[in-house]
């Protein structure tokens, strides 16, 4: 149906009012959420999110709002930025193992940003990649390098095979 000028103006007005009300929280699917939540909490310098104050666990909370038992994570599966700046991440349980490439992935920014030289950024990215492989069980897939481009990154996989990049 054609909304006409009045309808479009109202939609723009609603959109402008709601633009800052939405937050995004990426959430990888996996077969075993708690170990992956511990990985991502450490990788992103996050913490395991405590359950709501009236509940002993997130599973208790989710059951109270009607989530079926077979969809519960069986442990700590939500992480958050301890500074309250980044999004919450819910590591969701699914019955099947990952079999194809992710349609969305997480970028871990470790290079120091645009204020760092390419050499400094490369050193910082490599140090973070080494930390995640050595300490947390991530797998290094490949370096992301394009000749002539002032960018360096490393493609990685978490312990359950979800791809992410360190830039």
Secondary structure, 3 states (H helix, E strand, C coil): CCCHHHHHHHHHHHHHHHCCCCCCCCCCEECCHHHHHHHHHHHCCCEECCCCCCCCCHHHHHHHCCCCHHHCCCCCCEEECCCCCCCCEECEECCCCCCCCCCCCEEECCCCCCCCCHHHHHHHHHHHHHHHHHHHCCEEEEEEECCCCCCEEEEEECCCCCEEEEC
